Amino acid sequence: MVKLRLKVGPKGQVVIPKVLREKYGIRENGYVLVEARENELAIVRAPGIEETLEWIRQRREKLRAKQAKLGELAELDLEEEFNEDLC
């Protein structure tokens, strides 16, 4: 694991070094996600439009395979389903 010490500017801005931006596909005017974890912050490249559309397609296929009948939803733990997809 590589750790870098970066200076935080007056507006809370941090510059991600070029080598890391290139490695992780972070582009100018692109977006990143900041995840607050227990004792740290993680900066993650936000998925692009194509990646998001692919995730939606895959999710639709998965849901088609699990089509529930009326009354079956009471047996599902929707929070568990949601968390499975995030992993």
PDB file of N, CA, C and O in Angstrom:
ATOM      1  N   MET A   1       0.839  -1.175   0.000  1.00  0.00           N
ATOM      2  CA  MET A   1       0.000   0.000   0.000  1.00  0.00           C
ATOM      3  C   MET A   1       0.886   1.240   0.000  1.00  0.00           C
ATOM      4  O   MET A   1       1.844   1.332   0.768  1.00  0.00           O
ATOM      5  N   VAL A   2       0.561   2.180  -0.858  1.00  0.00           N
ATOM      6  CA  VAL A   2       1.310   3.427  -0.947  1.00  0.00           C
ATOM      7  C   VAL A   2       0.570   4.501  -0.154  1.00  0.00           C
ATOM      8  O   VAL A   2      -0.645   4.652  -0.280  1.00  0.00           O
ATOM      9  N   LYS A   3       1.302   5.231   0.651  1.00  0.00           N
ATOM     10  CA  LYS A   3       0.710   6.343   1.393  1.00  0.00           C
ATOM     11  C   LYS A   3       1.424   7.619   0.979  1.00  0.00           C
ATOM     12  O   LYS A   3       2.653   7.670   0.952  1.00  0.00           O
ATOM     13  N   LEU A   4       0.660   8.635   0.662  1.00  0.00           N
ATOM     14  CA  LEU A   4       1.227   9.927   0.287  1.00  0.00           C
ATOM     15  C   LEU A   4       0.718  10.993   1.244  1.00  0.00           C
ATOM     16  O   LEU A   4      -0.442  10.975   1.655  1.00  0.00           O
ATOM     17  N   ARG A   5       1.588  11.905   1.587  1.00  0.00           N
ATOM     18  CA  ARG A   5       1.189  13.041   2.419  1.00  0.00           C
ATOM     19  C   ARG A   5       0.897  14.194   1.472  1.00  0.00           C
ATOM     20  O   ARG A   5       1.789  14.669   0.769  1.00  0.00           O
ATOM     21  N   LEU A   6      -0.361  14.645   1.455  1.00  0.00           N
ATOM     22  CA  LEU A   6      -0.777  15.716   0.557  1.00  0.00           C
ATOM     23  C   LEU A   6      -1.211  16.925   1.374  1.00  0.00           C
ATOM     24  O   LEU A   6      -1.784  16.789   2.455  1.00  0.00           O
ATOM     25  N   LYS A   7      -0.933  18.092   0.846  1.00  0.00           N
ATOM     26  CA  LYS A   7      -1.310  19.334   1.524  1.00  0.00           C
ATOM     27  C   LYS A   7      -2.752  19.689   1.166  1.00  0.00           C
ATOM     28  O   LYS A   7      -3.161  19.599   0.009  1.00  0.00           O
ATOM     29  N   VAL A   8      -3.503  20.090   2.171  1.00  0.00           N
ATOM     30  CA  VAL A   8      -4.886  20.514   1.981  1.00  0.00           C
ATOM     31  C   VAL A   8      -4.888  22.031   1.833  1.00  0.00           C
ATOM     32  O   VAL A   8      -4.374  22.754   2.687  1.00  0.00           O
ATOM     33  N   GLY A   9      -5.477  22.501   0.731  1.00  0.00           N
ATOM     34  CA  GLY A   9      -5.538  23.936   0.461  1.00  0.00           C
ATOM     35  C   GLY A   9      -6.571  24.639   1.316  1.00  0.00           C
ATOM     36  O   GLY A   9      -7.287  23.996   2.083  1.00  0.00           O
ATOM     37  N   PRO A  10      -6.656  25.975   1.189  1.00  0.00           N
ATOM     38  CA  PRO A  10      -7.559  26.768   2.023  1.00  0.00           C
ATOM     39  C   PRO A  10      -9.040  26.426   1.824  1.00  0.00           C
ATOM     40  O   PRO A  10      -9.847  26.679   2.719  1.00  0.00           O
ATOM     41  N   LYS A  11      -9.408  25.869   0.697  1.00  0.00           N
ATOM     42  CA  LYS A  11     -10.812  25.500   0.449  1.00  0.00           C
ATOM     43  C   LYS A  11     -11.041  24.001   0.657  1.00  0.00           C
ATOM     44  O   LYS A  11     -12.067  23.466   0.238  1.00  0.00           O
ATOM     45  N   GLY A  12     -10.089  23.325   1.301  1.00  0.00           N
ATOM     46  CA  GLY A  12     -10.213  21.895   1.547  1.00  0.00           C
ATOM     47  C   GLY A  12      -9.844  21.047   0.347  1.00  0.00           C
ATOM     48  O   GLY A  12     -10.136  19.851   0.318  1.00  0.00           O
ATOM     49  N   GLN A  13      -9.209  21.647  -0.638  1.00  0.00           N
ATOM     50  CA  GLN A  13      -8.857  20.923  -1.861  1.00  0.00           C
ATOM     51  C   GLN A  13      -7.544  20.162  -1.698  1.00  0.00           C
ATOM     52  O   GLN A  13      -6.610  20.615  -1.035  1.00  0.00           O
ATOM     53  N   VAL A  14      -7.511  18.985  -2.331  1.00  0.00           N
ATOM     54  CA  VAL A  14      -6.320  18.152  -2.344  1.00  0.00           C
ATOM     55  C   VAL A  14      -6.044  17.804  -3.803  1.00  0.00           C
ATOM     56  O   VAL A  14      -6.970  17.490  -4.550  1.00  0.00           O
ATOM     57  N   VAL A  15      -4.781  17.857  -4.211  1.00  0.00           N
ATOM     58  CA  VAL A  15      -4.413  17.499  -5.577  1.00  0.00           C
ATOM     59  C   VAL A  15      -3.974  16.035  -5.594  1.00  0.00           C
ATOM     60  O   VAL A  15      -3.047  15.643  -4.885  1.00  0.00           O
ATOM     61  N   ILE A  16      -4.647  15.244  -6.408  1.00  0.00           N
ATOM     62  CA  ILE A  16      -4.278  13.838  -6.572  1.00  0.00           C
ATOM     63  C   ILE A  16      -3.129  13.804  -7.581  1.00  0.00           C
ATOM     64  O   ILE A  16      -3.275  14.311  -8.693  1.00  0.00           O
ATOM     65  N   PRO A  17      -1.996  13.217  -7.213  1.00  0.00           N
ATOM     66  CA  PRO A  17      -0.851  13.194  -8.128  1.00  0.00           C
ATOM     67  C   PRO A  17      -1.194  12.559  -9.472  1.00  0.00           C
ATOM     68  O   PRO A  17      -2.005  11.636  -9.554  1.00  0.00           O
ATOM     69  N   LYS A  18      -0.557  13.076 -10.524  1.00  0.00           N
ATOM     70  CA  LYS A  18      -0.828  12.649 -11.899  1.00  0.00           C
ATOM     71  C   LYS A  18      -0.691  11.141 -12.080  1.00  0.00           C
ATOM     72  O   LYS A  18      -1.527  10.520 -12.738  1.00  0.00           O
ATOM     73  N   VAL A  19       0.338  10.553 -11.514  1.00  0.00           N
ATOM     74  CA  VAL A  19       0.564   9.121 -11.685  1.00  0.00           C
ATOM     75  C   VAL A  19      -0.625   8.313 -11.147  1.00  0.00           C
ATOM     76  O   VAL A  19      -0.985   7.288 -11.726  1.00  0.00           O
ATOM     77  N   LEU A  20      -1.228   8.760 -10.060  1.00  0.00           N
ATOM     78  CA  LEU A  20      -2.392   8.071  -9.496  1.00  0.00           C
ATOM     79  C   LEU A  20      -3.658   8.346 -10.310  1.00  0.00           C
ATOM     80  O   LEU A  20      -4.483   7.453 -10.504  1.00  0.00           O
ATOM     81  N   ARG A  21      -3.805   9.582 -10.783  1.00  0.00           N
ATOM     82  CA  ARG A  21      -4.970   9.891 -11.632  1.00  0.00           C
ATOM     83  C   ARG A  21      -4.948   9.026 -12.880  1.00  0.00           C
ATOM     84  O   ARG A  21      -5.977   8.487 -13.286  1.00  0.00           O
ATOM     85  N   GLU A  22      -3.767   8.892 -13.493  1.00  0.00           N
ATOM     86  CA  GLU A  22      -3.647   8.067 -14.703  1.00  0.00           C
ATOM     87  C   GLU A  22      -3.912   6.596 -14.394  1.00  0.00           C
ATOM     88  O   GLU A  22      -4.620   5.921 -15.141  1.00  0.00           O
ATOM     89  N   LYS A  23      -3.351   6.107 -13.310  1.00  0.00           N
ATOM     90  CA  LYS A  23      -3.511   4.693 -12.954  1.00  0.00           C
ATOM     91  C   LYS A  23      -4.975   4.337 -12.714  1.00  0.00           C
ATOM     92  O   LYS A  23      -5.422   3.263 -13.114  1.00  0.00           O
ATOM     93  N   TYR A  24      -5.723   5.225 -12.066  1.00  0.00           N
ATOM     94  CA  TYR A  24      -7.103   4.925 -11.691  1.00  0.00           C
ATOM     95  C   TYR A  24      -8.142   5.556 -12.621  1.00  0.00           C
ATOM     96  O   TYR A  24      -9.340   5.499 -12.343  1.00  0.00           O
ATOM     97  N   GLY A  25      -7.693   6.145 -13.705  1.00  0.00           N
ATOM     98  CA  GLY A  25      -8.624   6.671 -14.701  1.00  0.00           C
ATOM     99  C   GLY A  25      -9.415   7.888 -14.251  1.00  0.00           C
ATOM    100  O   GLY A  25     -10.564   8.073 -14.654  1.00  0.00           O
ATOM    101  N   ILE A  26      -8.810   8.706 -13.426  1.00  0.00           N
ATOM    102  CA  ILE A  26      -9.467   9.937 -12.974  1.00  0.00           C
ATOM    103  C   ILE A  26      -9.067  11.035 -13.937  1.00  0.00           C
ATOM    104  O   ILE A  26      -7.887  11.364 -14.059  1.00  0.00           O
ATOM    105  N   ARG A  27     -10.036  11.597 -14.610  1.00  0.00           N
ATOM    106  CA  ARG A  27      -9.772  12.595 -15.661  1.00  0.00           C
ATOM    107  C   ARG A  27     -10.219  13.988 -15.220  1.00  0.00           C
ATOM    108  O   ARG A  27     -11.062  14.147 -14.337  1.00  0.00           O
ATOM    109  N   GLU A  28      -9.627  14.979 -15.863  1.00  0.00           N
ATOM    110  CA  GLU A  28     -10.024  16.368 -15.609  1.00  0.00           C
ATOM    111  C   GLU A  28     -11.519  16.513 -15.862  1.00  0.00           C
ATOM    112  O   GLU A  28     -12.041  15.979 -16.840  1.00  0.00           O
ATOM    113  N   ASN A  29     -12.194  17.221 -14.999  1.00  0.00           N
ATOM    114  CA  ASN A  29     -13.645  17.427 -15.026  1.00  0.00           C
ATOM    115  C   ASN A  29     -14.427  16.135 -14.795  1.00  0.00           C
ATOM    116  O   ASN A  29     -15.645  16.108 -14.971  1.00  0.00           O
ATOM    117  N   GLY A  30     -13.739  15.071 -14.405  1.00  0.00           N
ATOM    118  CA  GLY A  30     -14.408  13.832 -14.041  1.00  0.00           C
ATOM    119  C   GLY A  30     -14.840  13.906 -12.587  1.00  0.00           C
ATOM    120  O   GLY A  30     -14.690  14.937 -11.931  1.00  0.00           O
ATOM    121  N   TYR A  31     -15.374  12.809 -12.095  1.00  0.00           N
ATOM    122  CA  TYR A  31     -15.870  12.772 -10.720  1.00  0.00           C
ATOM    123  C   TYR A  31     -15.205  11.656  -9.943  1.00  0.00           C
ATOM    124  O   TYR A  31     -14.812  10.633 -10.503  1.00  0.00           O
ATOM    125  N   VAL A  32     -15.088  11.867  -8.656  1.00  0.00           N
ATOM    126  CA  VAL A  32     -14.638  10.841  -7.724  1.00  0.00           C
ATOM    127  C   VAL A  32     -15.672  10.743  -6.609  1.00  0.00           C
ATOM    128  O   VAL A  32     -16.445  11.672  -6.373  1.00  0.00           O
ATOM    129  N   LEU A  33     -15.670   9.610  -5.936  1.00  0.00           N
ATOM    130  CA  LEU A  33     -16.511   9.421  -4.760  1.00  0.00           C
ATOM    131  C   LEU A  33     -15.607   9.441  -3.542  1.00  0.00           C
ATOM    132  O   LEU A  33     -14.515   8.874  -3.570  1.00  0.00           O
ATOM    133  N   VAL A  34     -16.043  10.080  -2.487  1.00  0.00           N
ATOM    134  CA  VAL A  34     -15.302  10.072  -1.233  1.00  0.00           C
ATOM    135  C   VAL A  34     -16.113   9.233  -0.258  1.00  0.00           C
ATOM    136  O   VAL A  34     -17.251   9.564   0.074  1.00  0.00           O
ATOM    137  N   GLU A  35     -15.508   8.142   0.192  1.00  0.00           N
ATOM    138  CA  GLU A  35     -16.180   7.241   1.122  1.00  0.00           C
ATOM    139  C   GLU A  35     -15.634   7.482   2.526  1.00  0.00           C
ATOM    140  O   GLU A  35     -14.428   7.396   2.758  1.00  0.00           O
ATOM    141  N   ALA A  36     -16.530   7.783   3.451  1.00  0.00           N
ATOM    142  CA  ALA A  36     -16.133   7.939   4.847  1.00  0.00           C
ATOM    143  C   ALA A  36     -16.147   6.558   5.484  1.00  0.00           C
ATOM    144  O   ALA A  36     -17.191   5.911   5.560  1.00  0.00           O
ATOM    145  N   ARG A  37     -15.011   6.123   5.930  1.00  0.00           N
ATOM    146  CA  ARG A  37     -14.886   4.831   6.593  1.00  0.00           C
ATOM    147  C   ARG A  37     -14.625   5.076   8.071  1.00  0.00           C
ATOM    148  O   ARG A  37     -14.623   6.224   8.515  1.00  0.00           O
ATOM    149  N   GLU A  38     -14.409   4.031   8.826  1.00  0.00           N
ATOM    150  CA  GLU A  38     -14.294   4.172  10.283  1.00  0.00           C
ATOM    151  C   GLU A  38     -13.319   5.269  10.700  1.00  0.00           C
ATOM    152  O   GLU A  38     -13.710   6.199  11.406  1.00  0.00           O
ATOM    153  N   ASN A  39     -12.081   5.181  10.287  1.00  0.00           N
ATOM    154  CA  ASN A  39     -11.081   6.186  10.682  1.00  0.00           C
ATOM    155  C   ASN A  39     -10.339   6.754   9.488  1.00  0.00           C
ATOM    156  O   ASN A  39      -9.198   7.199   9.613  1.00  0.00           O
ATOM    157  N   GLU A  40     -10.994   6.742   8.316  1.00  0.00           N
ATOM    158  CA  GLU A  40     -10.302   7.192   7.121  1.00  0.00           C
ATOM    159  C   GLU A  40     -11.287   7.652   6.055  1.00  0.00           C
ATOM    160  O   GLU A  40     -12.490   7.407   6.149  1.00  0.00           O
ATOM    161  N   LEU A  41     -10.758   8.316   5.053  1.00  0.00           N
ATOM    162  CA  LEU A  41     -11.517   8.678   3.859  1.00  0.00           C
ATOM    163  C   LEU A  41     -10.894   7.942   2.689  1.00  0.00           C
ATOM    164  O   LEU A  41      -9.671   7.848   2.586  1.00  0.00           O
ATOM    165  N   ALA A  42     -11.725   7.427   1.818  1.00  0.00           N
ATOM    166  CA  ALA A  42     -11.227   6.754   0.613  1.00  0.00           C
ATOM    167  C   ALA A  42     -11.734   7.523  -0.594  1.00  0.00           C
ATOM    168  O   ALA A  42     -12.917   7.855  -0.672  1.00  0.00           O
ATOM    169  N   ILE A  43     -10.845   7.807  -1.532  1.00  0.00           N
ATOM    170  CA  ILE A  43     -11.217   8.474  -2.776  1.00  0.00           C
ATOM    171  C   ILE A  43     -11.278   7.408  -3.857  1.00  0.00           C
ATOM    172  O   ILE A  43     -10.294   6.713  -4.111  1.00  0.00           O
ATOM    173  N   VAL A  44     -12.442   7.280  -4.495  1.00  0.00           N
ATOM    174  CA  VAL A  44     -12.668   6.238  -5.491  1.00  0.00           C
ATOM    175  C   VAL A  44     -13.183   6.888  -6.770  1.00  0.00           C
ATOM    176  O   VAL A  44     -14.015   7.794  -6.723  1.00  0.00           O
ATOM    177  N   ARG A  45     -12.686   6.419  -7.912  1.00  0.00           N
ATOM    178  CA  ARG A  45     -13.169   6.948  -9.186  1.00  0.00           C
ATOM    179  C   ARG A  45     -14.652   6.633  -9.320  1.00  0.00           C
ATOM    180  O   ARG A  45     -15.070   5.494  -9.114  1.00  0.00           O
ATOM    181  N   ALA A  46     -15.439   7.633  -9.664  1.00  0.00           N
ATOM    182  CA  ALA A  46     -16.859   7.420  -9.884  1.00  0.00           C
ATOM    183  C   ALA A  46     -17.048   6.685 -11.198  1.00  0.00           C
ATOM    184  O   ALA A  46     -16.341   6.965 -12.167  1.00  0.00           O
ATOM    185  N   PRO A  47     -17.986   5.751 -11.251  1.00  0.00           N
ATOM    186  CA  PRO A  47     -18.191   5.020 -12.508  1.00  0.00           C
ATOM    187  C   PRO A  47     -18.690   5.947 -13.610  1.00  0.00           C
ATOM    188  O   PRO A  47     -19.439   6.890 -13.358  1.00  0.00           O
ATOM    189  N   GLY A  48     -18.261   5.659 -14.831  1.00  0.00           N
ATOM    190  CA  GLY A  48     -18.718   6.428 -15.980  1.00  0.00           C
ATOM    191  C   GLY A  48     -20.110   5.999 -16.399  1.00  0.00           C
ATOM    192  O   GLY A  48     -20.680   5.067 -15.831  1.00  0.00           O
ATOM    193  N   ILE A  49     -20.650   6.675 -17.384  1.00  0.00           N
ATOM    194  CA  ILE A  49     -21.996   6.383 -17.864  1.00  0.00           C
ATOM    195  C   ILE A  49     -22.106   4.953 -18.360  1.00  0.00           C
ATOM    196  O   ILE A  49     -23.064   4.254 -18.029  1.00  0.00           O
ATOM    197  N   GLU A  50     -21.133   4.507 -19.154  1.00  0.00           N
ATOM    198  CA  GLU A  50     -21.178   3.136 -19.686  1.00  0.00           C
ATOM    199  C   GLU A  50     -21.142   2.100 -18.574  1.00  0.00           C
ATOM    200  O   GLU A  50     -21.870   1.109 -18.618  1.00  0.00           O
ATOM    201  N   GLU A  51     -20.293   2.330 -17.574  1.00  0.00           N
ATOM    202  CA  GLU A  51     -20.221   1.397 -16.446  1.00  0.00           C
ATOM    203  C   GLU A  51     -21.535   1.358 -15.681  1.00  0.00           C
ATOM    204  O   GLU A  51     -21.989   0.293 -15.263  1.00  0.00           O
ATOM    205  N   THR A  52     -22.139   2.520 -15.501  1.00  0.00           N
ATOM    206  CA  THR A  52     -23.419   2.585 -14.795  1.00  0.00           C
ATOM    207  C   THR A  52     -24.509   1.874 -15.577  1.00  0.00           C
ATOM    208  O   THR A  52     -25.306   1.135 -14.999  1.00  0.00           O
ATOM    209  N   LEU A  53     -24.554   2.091 -16.890  1.00  0.00           N
ATOM    210  CA  LEU A  53     -25.548   1.409 -17.727  1.00  0.00           C
ATOM    211  C   LEU A  53     -25.356  -0.102 -17.699  1.00  0.00           C
ATOM    212  O   LEU A  53     -26.333  -0.850 -17.664  1.00  0.00           O
ATOM    213  N   GLU A  54     -24.118  -0.553 -17.713  1.00  0.00           N
ATOM    214  CA  GLU A  54     -23.848  -1.987 -17.642  1.00  0.00           C
ATOM    215  C   GLU A  54     -24.311  -2.556 -16.307  1.00  0.00           C
ATOM    216  O   GLU A  54     -24.878  -3.648 -16.262  1.00  0.00           O
ATOM    217  N   TRP A  55     -24.074  -1.824 -15.216  1.00  0.00           N
ATOM    218  CA  TRP A  55     -24.531  -2.264 -13.897  1.00  0.00           C
ATOM    219  C   TRP A  55     -26.053  -2.391 -13.896  1.00  0.00           C
ATOM    220  O   TRP A  55     -26.601  -3.355 -13.361  1.00  0.00           O
ATOM    221  N   ILE A  56     -26.732  -1.412 -14.499  1.00  0.00           N
ATOM    222  CA  ILE A  56     -28.197  -1.454 -14.566  1.00  0.00           C
ATOM    223  C   ILE A  56     -28.658  -2.671 -15.368  1.00  0.00           C
ATOM    224  O   ILE A  56     -29.590  -3.364 -14.960  1.00  0.00           O
ATOM    225  N   ARG A  57     -28.010  -2.935 -16.507  1.00  0.00           N
ATOM    226  CA  ARG A  57     -28.369  -4.108 -17.323  1.00  0.00           C
ATOM    227  C   ARG A  57     -28.199  -5.402 -16.535  1.00  0.00           C
ATOM    228  O   ARG A  57     -29.070  -6.272 -16.554  1.00  0.00           O
ATOM    229  N   GLN A  58     -27.080  -5.518 -15.849  1.00  0.00           N
ATOM    230  CA  GLN A  58     -26.820  -6.721 -15.056  1.00  0.00           C
ATOM    231  C   GLN A  58     -27.826  -6.859 -13.923  1.00  0.00           C
ATOM    232  O   GLN A  58     -28.293  -7.959 -13.627  1.00  0.00           O
ATOM    233  N   ARG A  59     -28.156  -5.748 -13.297  1.00  0.00           N
ATOM    234  CA  ARG A  59     -29.127  -5.759 -12.194  1.00  0.00           C
ATOM    235  C   ARG A  59     -30.494  -6.191 -12.698  1.00  0.00           C
ATOM    236  O   ARG A  59     -31.173  -6.974 -12.035  1.00  0.00           O
ATOM    237  N   ARG A  60     -30.915  -5.691 -13.869  1.00  0.00           N
ATOM    238  CA  ARG A  60     -32.198  -6.088 -14.450  1.00  0.00           C
ATOM    239  C   ARG A  60     -32.245  -7.584 -14.695  1.00  0.00           C
ATOM    240  O   ARG A  60     -33.242  -8.240 -14.394  1.00  0.00           O
ATOM    241  N   GLU A  61     -31.147  -8.128 -15.252  1.00  0.00           N
ATOM    242  CA  GLU A  61     -31.092  -9.574 -15.513  1.00  0.00           C
ATOM    243  C   GLU A  61     -31.199 -10.359 -14.211  1.00  0.00           C
ATOM    244  O   GLU A  61     -31.909 -11.362 -14.136  1.00  0.00           O
ATOM    245  N   LYS A  62     -30.502  -9.902 -13.206  1.00  0.00           N
ATOM    246  CA  LYS A  62     -30.537 -10.577 -11.910  1.00  0.00           C
ATOM    247  C   LYS A  62     -31.949 -10.533 -11.327  1.00  0.00           C
ATOM    248  O   LYS A  62     -32.434 -11.522 -10.777  1.00  0.00           O
ATOM    249  N   LEU A  63     -32.599  -9.383 -11.454  1.00  0.00           N
ATOM    250  CA  LEU A  63     -33.945  -9.256 -10.914  1.00  0.00           C
ATOM    251  C   LEU A  63     -34.949 -10.104 -11.694  1.00  0.00           C
ATOM    252  O   LEU A  63     -35.883 -10.653 -11.110  1.00  0.00           O
ATOM    253  N   ARG A  64     -34.762 -10.211 -13.004  1.00  0.00           N
ATOM    254  CA  ARG A  64     -35.650 -11.065 -13.800  1.00  0.00           C
ATOM    255  C   ARG A  64     -35.575 -12.506 -13.324  1.00  0.00           C
ATOM    256  O   ARG A  64     -36.582 -13.213 -13.285  1.00  0.00           O
ATOM    257  N   ALA A  65     -34.380 -12.932 -12.965  1.00  0.00           N
ATOM    258  CA  ALA A  65     -34.196 -14.299 -12.493  1.00  0.00           C
ATOM    259  C   ALA A  65     -34.853 -14.516 -11.135  1.00  0.00           C
ATOM    260  O   ALA A  65     -35.153 -15.651 -10.764  1.00  0.00           O
ATOM    261  N   LYS A  66     -35.076 -13.443 -10.398  1.00  0.00           N
ATOM    262  CA  LYS A  66     -35.653 -13.539  -9.056  1.00  0.00           C
ATOM    263  C   LYS A  66     -37.068 -12.971  -9.001  1.00  0.00           C
ATOM    264  O   LYS A  66     -37.481 -12.471  -7.955  1.00  0.00           O
ATOM    265  N   GLN A  67     -37.807 -13.034 -10.076  1.00  0.00           N
ATOM    266  CA  GLN A  67     -39.148 -12.442 -10.093  1.00  0.00           C
ATOM    267  C   GLN A  67     -39.992 -13.056  -8.984  1.00  0.00           C
ATOM    268  O   GLN A  67     -40.193 -14.269  -8.931  1.00  0.00           O
ATOM    269  N   ALA A  68     -40.470 -12.210  -8.117  1.00  0.00           N
ATOM    270  CA  ALA A  68     -41.270 -12.658  -6.979  1.00  0.00           C
ATOM    271  C   ALA A  68     -42.755 -12.571  -7.307  1.00  0.00           C
ATOM    272  O   ALA A  68     -43.192 -11.736  -8.099  1.00  0.00           O
ATOM    273  N   LYS A  69     -43.503 -13.446  -6.683  1.00  0.00           N
ATOM    274  CA  LYS A  69     -44.956 -13.418  -6.810  1.00  0.00           C
ATOM    275  C   LYS A  69     -45.514 -12.639  -5.634  1.00  0.00           C
ATOM    276  O   LYS A  69     -44.847 -12.470  -4.613  1.00  0.00           O
ATOM    277  N   LEU A  70     -46.723 -12.175  -5.783  1.00  0.00           N
ATOM    278  CA  LEU A  70     -47.373 -11.417  -4.725  1.00  0.00           C
ATOM    279  C   LEU A  70     -47.350 -12.223  -3.429  1.00  0.00           C
ATOM    280  O   LEU A  70     -47.734 -13.392  -3.415  1.00  0.00           O
ATOM    281  N   GLY A  71     -46.911 -11.613  -2.368  1.00  0.00           N
ATOM    282  CA  GLY A  71     -46.832 -12.293  -1.080  1.00  0.00           C
ATOM    283  C   GLY A  71     -45.431 -12.792  -0.754  1.00  0.00           C
ATOM    284  O   GLY A  71     -45.102 -12.974   0.419  1.00  0.00           O
ATOM    285  N   GLU A  72     -44.598 -13.017  -1.768  1.00  0.00           N
ATOM    286  CA  GLU A  72     -43.246 -13.513  -1.533  1.00  0.00           C
ATOM    287  C   GLU A  72     -42.307 -12.432  -1.015  1.00  0.00           C
ATOM    288  O   GLU A  72     -41.291 -12.740  -0.394  1.00  0.00           O
ATOM    289  N   LEU A  73     -42.641 -11.164  -1.267  1.00  0.00           N
ATOM    290  CA  LEU A  73     -41.762 -10.076  -0.844  1.00  0.00           C
ATOM    291  C   LEU A  73     -41.616 -10.023   0.673  1.00  0.00           C
ATOM    292  O   LEU A  73     -40.600  -9.546   1.179  1.00  0.00           O
ATOM    293  N   ALA A  74     -42.604 -10.500   1.392  1.00  0.00           N
ATOM    294  CA  ALA A  74     -42.534 -10.495   2.849  1.00  0.00           C
ATOM    295  C   ALA A  74     -41.378 -11.364   3.340  1.00  0.00           C
ATOM    296  O   ALA A  74     -40.866 -11.152   4.439  1.00  0.00           O
ATOM    297  N   GLU A  75     -40.968 -12.338   2.535  1.00  0.00           N
ATOM    298  CA  GLU A  75     -39.896 -13.253   2.923  1.00  0.00           C
ATOM    299  C   GLU A  75     -38.515 -12.717   2.567  1.00  0.00           C
ATOM    300  O   GLU A  75     -37.517 -13.269   3.030  1.00  0.00           O
ATOM    301  N   LEU A  76     -38.421 -11.663   1.761  1.00  0.00           N
ATOM    302  CA  LEU A  76     -37.143 -11.127   1.317  1.00  0.00           C
ATOM    303  C   LEU A  76     -36.629 -10.070   2.279  1.00  0.00           C
ATOM    304  O   LEU A  76     -37.410  -9.288   2.821  1.00  0.00           O
ATOM    305  N   ASP A  77     -35.349 -10.043   2.488  1.00  0.00           N
ATOM    306  CA  ASP A  77     -34.702  -8.987   3.247  1.00  0.00           C
ATOM    307  C   ASP A  77     -34.110  -8.019   2.235  1.00  0.00           C
ATOM    308  O   ASP A  77     -33.014  -8.250   1.724  1.00  0.00           O
ATOM    309  N   LEU A  78     -34.825  -6.938   1.942  1.00  0.00           N
ATOM    310  CA  LEU A  78     -34.403  -6.015   0.891  1.00  0.00           C
ATOM    311  C   LEU A  78     -33.081  -5.337   1.224  1.00  0.00           C
ATOM    312  O   LEU A  78     -32.282  -5.063   0.329  1.00  0.00           O
ATOM    313  N   GLU A  79     -32.844  -5.065   2.502  1.00  0.00           N
ATOM    314  CA  GLU A  79     -31.580  -4.436   2.881  1.00  0.00           C
ATOM    315  C   GLU A  79     -30.414  -5.372   2.566  1.00  0.00           C
ATOM    316  O   GLU A  79     -29.372  -4.924   2.088  1.00  0.00           O
ATOM    317  N   GLU A  80     -30.583  -6.656   2.828  1.00  0.00           N
ATOM    318  CA  GLU A  80     -29.541  -7.631   2.514  1.00  0.00           C
ATOM    319  C   GLU A  80     -29.314  -7.713   1.013  1.00  0.00           C
ATOM    320  O   GLU A  80     -28.171  -7.810   0.564  1.00  0.00           O
ATOM    321  N   GLU A  81     -30.401  -7.674   0.223  1.00  0.00           N
ATOM    322  CA  GLU A  81     -30.293  -7.692  -1.231  1.00  0.00           C
ATOM    323  C   GLU A  81     -29.489  -6.501  -1.727  1.00  0.00           C
ATOM    324  O   GLU A  81     -28.613  -6.642  -2.581  1.00  0.00           O
ATOM    325  N   PHE A  82     -29.793  -5.322  -1.183  1.00  0.00           N
ATOM    326  CA  PHE A  82     -29.115  -4.100  -1.598  1.00  0.00           C
ATOM    327  C   PHE A  82     -27.633  -4.182  -1.265  1.00  0.00           C
ATOM    328  O   PHE A  82     -26.794  -3.830  -2.094  1.00  0.00           O
ATOM    329  N   ASN A  83     -27.302  -4.641  -0.069  1.00  0.00           N
ATOM    330  CA  ASN A  83     -25.911  -4.734   0.347  1.00  0.00           C
ATOM    331  C   ASN A  83     -25.141  -5.742  -0.487  1.00  0.00           C
ATOM    332  O   ASN A  83     -23.951  -5.543  -0.733  1.00  0.00           O
ATOM    333  N   GLU A  84     -25.781  -6.823  -0.932  1.00  0.00           N
ATOM    334  CA  GLU A  84     -25.132  -7.808  -1.789  1.00  0.00           C
ATOM    335  C   GLU A  84     -24.655  -7.166  -3.084  1.00  0.00           C
ATOM    336  O   GLU A  84     -23.563  -7.467  -3.567  1.00  0.00           O
ATOM    337  N   ASP A  85     -25.468  -6.284  -3.644  1.00  0.00           N
ATOM    338  CA  ASP A  85     -25.138  -5.660  -4.915  1.00  0.00           C
ATOM    339  C   ASP A  85     -23.990  -4.682  -4.797  1.00  0.00           C
ATOM    340  O   ASP A  85     -23.290  -4.436  -5.780  1.00  0.00           O
ATOM    341  N   LEU A  86     -23.780  -4.125  -3.636  1.00  0.00           N
ATOM    342  CA  LEU A  86     -22.708  -3.147  -3.461  1.00  0.00           C
ATOM    343  C   LEU A  86     -21.347  -3.804  -3.302  1.00  0.00           C
ATOM    344  O   LEU A  86     -20.317  -3.155  -3.486  1.00  0.00           O
ATOM    345  N   CYS A  87     -21.337  -5.067  -2.966  1.00  0.00           N
ATOM    346  CA  CYS A  87     -20.060  -5.771  -2.756  1.00  0.00           C
ATOM    347  C   CYS A  87     -19.434  -6.177  -4.054  1.00  0.00           C
ATOM    348  O   CYS A  87     -18.359  -6.777  -4.060  1.00  0.00           O
TER     349      CYS A  87
END
